[in-house]
Amino acid sequence: MKKDKNYDNRLYTIFIPVILFFSDYLAIILSEYIAVNIRNYFITYSYLKIKPFMMYFVIPFFYLCGMFLKQTFMNRLQFWKVLERCFAAVFYGTTAIIVILYFVKEAGNTSRLFVLLTGIFAFCFIIFFRYIIKNILCRFDIFKMPILIIGGGKTAEVLVDGIRDNYGEAYKIIGILEDNEQSEKLKEYPILGGFEDVERIIKEKGISNVVIAAPGLEQNKLIGLVNRVQPLVHNLSIVPNLIAIPMSGIEAERFFNEKIMLLRLKNNLASPLNRWLKYSFDFFCTLLGTIVISPLLLLIAAAIYFDSPGTVVFKHTRIGKGGKPFGCYKFRTMCMDADKKLAELLAKDVVAREEWERDFKLKDDPRVTKIGKFLRKTSLDELPQIFNVLKGEMSLVGPRPVVQAELGKYGEYLDDYLMVRPGITGMWQVNGRSDTTYEERVHMDSWYVRNWSMWIDIMLLWRTVKSVIKCEGAY
């Protein structure tokens, strides 16, 4: 049996965890050095010096124990999951350090600012170092896990897109098994045979990891396929026929005697505590952000006025939580007589009228001013919506705020939209934005509401910054 020369399960389970362990250790030591210097810079009346044993052994020990308990060394995780687990590990480590310092009566000799800054920097540096390491390993194709995908349809497309976009995974797709026609998006991967060839392909290629992405397969055929593949490989994964079902916070329970599995689906936003956490996160982050970007707001306002004299900020009626209308603030990007120009354009231009009826947007909109084009391209025109967040009308992250006429396009997903406050950013803004179809936007909004978690909000905010910098899909 010929193994892939770039991968060995034993090397991965030893080599990568060791690299991550030392990477995390260096990140913690670096964090301590920065934290103690910042503390001594701002607090000059007493000089803090950390004992070497404490700095190089005790403090790293508790953080690394947290990383181990949260299984951050051994598991292949999506990047947002890495963030979540590392944050929890650092929080536990910081808490443990505070408790230990109290019991050994060293709390009075150790700066609380130092402990706090160490925790913050430790999280940031651990994530940064891990990001760099993963990218280096993936760029040089080192220790990528070769996988065989069984199925070459739409589900396999989604699976492959997830593998490509996910920094936390390191997979190498060596081929696809498909009985029917292969999806166009998967043409770059070779078809190694059909489902009946699975045993032969696994043995010839020395494959250890297989993913079955054929949710439409009849149950008896799927069971037969699993029974044939499982004894031959180390890892077998199955994509179930549960596409679009909310999976965040899902719990699985098996009934051993009955040979069935029960899935519990949680509605995270049904919890009053979660709604309070989301609102608090939105309010305090927005309040701090407003103070930081206030000079930029004034600069944009001046640029708009000198480019096209008139109102700088305007309110557009949008539909909020529970169907309640509200005035959504935006920087003005159009000329003052925009409504008149739109009516004239739609009356004489059939193509523009069809585009407007389909998307409620125009790609080449003659009403947009010069500075307005820049603001739309960078999405800076939406910055005044931070005041909607402070008023409790919007969230930082949520479904895209829509007008009354658009509600009909949500169909069976309308209740999902009305359940939460619309957001300044969201799934739509980081997944193609104006390049997506309206149906895709609706599905993205519904997915977000049903799968909400604080970490999804944080990741969407991070991806929004990247999308804005790259000006992806905005017009």
N, C-alpha and C positions, 0 to 999 in steps of 0.2 A: 504494500500500500504506500503510494508516494505522497508524502506530506508537502504542503506549500512551503517553499524555502524561506519565505518572509515571515512565517508565523509558527510558533510552537506554544501550545497551551501552557506547558510547564514554565517556559521562559516568561510568558506574559504574567502568570500568577506570581512570579518571583521578581522579575526585573522591574516591571512598572511600579508595583507597590513600594519597592525600595527607593526608586527615583522620587516618587511622590512623598515618601516619608522624609527624605533628606531635604527635598524642596520645601516642605511645610516647616521643617525645623529651621532652615535658614530664614524663611519668611518671618517666623516668630522672633528669632534673635534680632533680625533687622528691625522689626517692629519695636522691640524693647529699646534698642539704641536710639531710635528716632523719638520714641515716647519720653525717655528720660531726658534727652536734650531739649525737647520742647518744654517739658515741665520745668527744667532748670532755667530756661530762657525767660519764661513768664513769671516764675516764682523765684525771686532773687534773694529773699531774706533767709532761705534755708536751702542748702545744697543737698540734693538727693543722690546717693550712690548705692547702686544695687550690688549686693554680694555676688561674687562669681558663681557660687553654688546655686543661688536662687535664680540668677539670670540664665545660666546655661543648662540647668537640670530641672529645678523645681517647676518654674513657670512653663517651660516647653513640655514637661511631662504631662501636666494637666490638659493643656491644649491638645497634645497628640493623643491622649487617652480619649478625649472627646471625639477626635477625628476617627479613631479606631471604633469606638462604640457606635458612631453613626455610619460605619461601613463605607467610608469615603476612599479607602485604599484598594479594595478588592472588586467593587462593583463597577460595571460599565453603566454610566448614568448620563441622562440628558443634561445639558449644561445648566438649565434652570434648576434641576434637581441637585446638581453639584453645589450651586449657590445656596439652596435651601439647607442642605445637610451641613455644609461648612459653616453657615451662619449659626445653626443650632449647636454645632460642636464648639465654636468659639464662645458662644453664650454660656454653654455649660462649663467650659474651661475657666472663663472669667469668674463665674459664680463660685466655682470650686476654690479658686485662688483666694477670693475674698473671704470665704468661710474658713479656709485653712489659716489665713493670716490672723483672723479673729481668734481662733482657738489656740494658736501658738503665741498669742499676744504680741504679734508683730504689726497689727493693723495701724497702730499709732506711728510706727516708724516707716511705713510705706505710703507713698502719696496715692490718694484715690484718683487724682488726675492721671498719674502714670498708669495705673491699672486700666482705666477707661480707654486711654489713648492706645495702650498696647493691644487691647481687644479690637479696637476699630482698625488699626493698622494691620494687625495679624490677619483679619478677615480679608482686607483688600489685597495684601501681598500674597496670601495663600491662593486666592482666586487668580490673581495676575500671573503668578509663577506657573500654576497649573494650566492656564490658558496657553502660555508660551510653550510649555513642554508638550502639550497635546498637539499644538500646531506644528512643532518641529518634527515630532514622531510621524504625524500624518503626511507632512510635506515630503519627507524622505521615505515614505511608505514602509516605516519600520513597525513591525509587530502589529500590522493590521490584521484583524480577524477575518479570514476568508469565509464567506457565507454563500450558500446556494439558495436561491429563491424558487420556490415551487408555485407557479402562477405568474402570468404575464399580462394581467388586465389592469383595470383602473385601481384596484386595491394595491397592486404591486407598485403602480406609479406613486401613490401616496406614500408607501413605505420607502421607496427609493428617495423621494424628495425629503423625507424626514431624516434619512441617513446622511444625505448631502448637507443639509442645513444645520445639523446638530454637531456642535463643537465637542461635546462630551463623548461621542461615539467614535470608534475607529474600525470601520468595517470595509472590507474589500469584496465587492460583488463579483464572483468568478463566473457566474452564468445563471441562466433561467431554464426551468423546465416548464413547458406549456404545451397542452394538447391542441389548443385553438390558436388563432392568429395573435401574434404579439402586439402589444400596444406600441404606437409610433414613438412615444417618448422613451421607450426602453430598447430601441433598436441598437444602441451602442453596446448592449450586453449580448453575448452569444447565446443562442438557443442550443442547449446541450442535448436536448431530447424531449420526450414526453413524460407524463407521469409514470408510465410503465417502465421507464428506463432508470428510475430513481436509484435502485440498488446498484446497478452497474456503474452509474456515474459516481456515486458516493465512494465505491470501492476503487475505481480507477483514479479518481482525483484525490483520494485520501481526505475527504471532506469531514469535518468535525461539527460543523454548525449549519443548520438548515432552518429556513423560515418558510412556513406554508402560508401563502397569501392568496388563497382561493376560497373566500367565504361563501361563494355560491355553490361549492361542491356538495353533492348529496351527502347526507350524514353517514350512510353506510360506506361510501367511497372514502370519505374523510377519515373515518375510523380505521379502515383498511390501510390507508396511506400512512397514518400515524403508526400503526402496528408494524408496518414494513420498515419505516425509517428509524424509529426510536432505538432499536437495538444496535444500530450501526453508527450512531453519532453521539457526541458528548452533549450537545445542546440542540434541542428542538423547540422552536417557537411557532405558535399558531396565531394568525390574525383572525379573530372571530367575526362573525357576521353581526357586528354591533356598531357599524360606522354611524357617526353622528350622535350616538348615545353618550350622554354626559358621563365621563370617566374619572373626573377629578374627585379624589377622596373615596374612590370605590373600595368596597371591602368584599373579599371573597371568603366564602365558607363552604366546606365540602361535607357531605354526608357520606361517610365511609361505606356503610352498608348498602346505601341506595345508588352509589356510583354517580351522583349528580353534584353539581356545584351551584351554589346560590350566590348571586351578586347583589350587594346592597348599594344603591345609588343615593348619594346624599345631595340635597339641595343646599349648597353652602350659604347662599344669600337668604335662605329662609331663617337663618339663625340671627336673632337680634344682636348678639355679640359680634358676629361677623360684619353685620351692617354698620355697627358702631365703629368697629376697627377700620373699616374702609372709609367711612366719613372722616374719622379722626386723622387717618393717614393723609387723605386728600386735603383737609383743611390746613394742617400744620405744614405740610410740604409746600402747599400753594402760598401760604402766608410768608414763609421763608423765601420761596422763589420770587415772589412779587417784590420783596425788598431788594433782592440781588439784581433783578433784571430791570428795575425802574429806570435807570439811565437809557437802556435800550428802547424801552417803551417811548420815552420822550423823544429820542432820536428818530424813531420810525414815524411818530406823529408829525414831527417837523417836516420830514421828507415827503410825507403824503400831502401836507398842506401846500408846500411850495411847488409840488408837481401838479396838483389839481386842487385849487382853492375850494374849500367847502368843509363839510363835516368830516372829521378825522375818523371817528368811531361811529358805527351805526348798529342798530338793533334789528335783527331779523327774527320774526316769530317762528319758533320751533316747538316741537312737542316733547315734553319732558316726562318724568316718572308719573305713572297713573293717568297719562293722557292730558296732563295740565300744560297749557301753552306757556311759554316764557320768552323773554327777549334775549336772544343769543348775541353776545357782543362780538364784533369782528372789526379789524381795521378796514377802512373803506379801500377797496381795490378797483372800483369802477368809477366811471364819470358820474356826475350828479344826476343826469337824466337817463340813467341806466334802464329803467322800466320802459320808458318810451322807445329807446333804441331796440330793446328786446322785442317788443310788440311789432315794430316795423320789420325787424329781421325775420321773425317767425312767419310773418304774413307773406313774405316774398321768397323765402328760401325753404324749399321743401325738405332738403337734406338736413338743414339745421333744426327744423321743426321736429323731424323724426328723432334726431339725436337728443333734443331737449325732452321729448316725451319719454324716451327710453331711460336716460340717465339723470335728468334734471341738471345737466351740466353741458357746456359747450367747450370743446377742445380749443378752438380758435374763436374766442369770444371778443368781438369788436368793442365791447363796453369796458374792457379792462385797461387801466392806465399803465404807463411805463413802470412806475414804481410798484403798481399792483401786480404786474407779471412776476417781478422778483419776489414779492411777498408771498404770492401763491406758490411759486416754485419751491420756496423754502418753508412754506407753511407758517411763516411768521405772522400772516394776517389773522391767525387764530389765537394769538397771544392774549388779547383782551378777555378771552373766555375764562381766564384765571379769576376774574371778578365774578363770573357766574358760579364758579366753584366756591368762592368765599360766601356767596349768597345762598349756597345750598341748592342751586338749580342744576348744577352739572357735577361730574366727577372728573378727576384727572384721566381715568381710564374707564371706558364704557362703550356702548353702541354709538354709532355716529348720529348726531342730532339731526332729525329729519323734519320736513314740513308736513302739514296735514295731508296734502295730496299724496305723499309717499307711503302713508300708513297702509294703504291697500295692497302695496307690493309685498308686505310682510306676511300676508295670508295667515297660515296656522302658527306662525312664529311671532305674531303680534304681541301676545301676552308676555313673551320673553323680553321684547323691547320695552314694554310699559312697566316691567317689574323693577327696573333700575333707572338711575339718572344717566342720561347720555354723557359721553366722555369727550374731552379734548382730543384724546388719542384712543386707539383701540386696535382690535384685530385687523380691521380694514386698512388702517393707516400704515401698518407695517407689513402688509402682504399685497403690495402692488398698487394700493390706493386707487387712483382713477383708472388704472389699467385693468381693473377687475370688473366683471359684470355685476349688475345689480343683484342678481340671484346669489352670486357668490358673497356679496356684502351681507345680505340677509342671513345666510348660513353662518358667516363668521360672527355676526352679532349674537345669534342664537347660541353658538358654541361657547362664546365667552361667558354669557349669562349663566349657562348651565354648568360650566366648569370652573367658575370663579375661584380664585385663591389669591391671597396677598402676594404670593410669589409670581403668579401670572401677571399681576399688575406691575410689579417691579421689572419683570423681564420685558413687558410691552413698552414701558417707559424707556428702558435702555435701548430697545430696538428702534423706538421712535427717533431717538437722537441720531442713530446711525442712518435711518431712512431720510431724515431731514438734511443731514450733512451731504448725503449722496444725491439728494433731490430725486428720489425714486418715485416715478409714477404720478407726480403732482403736476397739475396745470390749472 
